Amino acid sequence: MTLHAATSQAGKDYGQQLTLDANVEWKHHVMVELRAWIDTRKGQGATHMTMEEFRHVARNQPDTHKAWGAITTAAKNAGLIEFDGYVKAQSVKTHSHPIGRWRLR
């Protein structure tokens, strides 16, 4: 096994860009939906979210679940969310593994 953080990050960035390039129209629609969902949540008094919560209610679903990581990064880069630690996943299929907790901005 080779450990190299910069190479690992470069691979992640490359993979996410490939996913977004293949799903340009989906990215646009899901980002519009995410912005509206975040605004609604903030209006309800929420201060944090997990992408798992949004994925559960999103009307725009990707061809592959792997695309969600790219959307999380896009939302962070757009200033919609800010990383704020980890929480346990709620999805039964994930067996409570740690997932990102995001502060709504």
Buried (B, 14 or more C-beta within 10 A) or exposed (E): EEEEEEEEEEEEEEEBEEBBEEBEEBBEEBBEBBEEBBEEBEEEEEEBBBBBBBBEEBEBEBEEEEBBBBBBBBBBEEEBBEEBEEBEBEEEEEEEEEBBBBEBE
